[in-house]
Structure formats: C-alpha cells, structure tokens
C-alpha cells in the first residue's frame, strides 16, 4: 500500500507546484504518478 501514499503525496505536491506556477516540477510529478499507476496495473 506504499504506492497509494506515494501517489497521494505526489498528487498533492503536483497541485502545489502548479499553484506556485512551477509547471516543470508539476509535469515531472505528473509523470511520476503515471509511472506508479502503470506499475500497479
């Protein structure tokens, strides 16, 4: 269940980065979330 925590944490960080106009960081976090979700399937 560690991946659930990771996805949640990355999602929160991604939204905060986007809010702070840190779009490159938000995109990197989005990509990490996608990788984790693909590993789960």
Phi, psi and omega in degrees: 000001178301325182296329178297316177299316182297314180297317180297314181297312179298322180296316178297316179295322180297315180295320178295319179297317179296320179298325180274010179064029175262072189291327178295317178295318179299319179294320178298316179295321177301317179295321178295320177298316179300318179298315180297318181295323179291325179293329182289323183293000000 
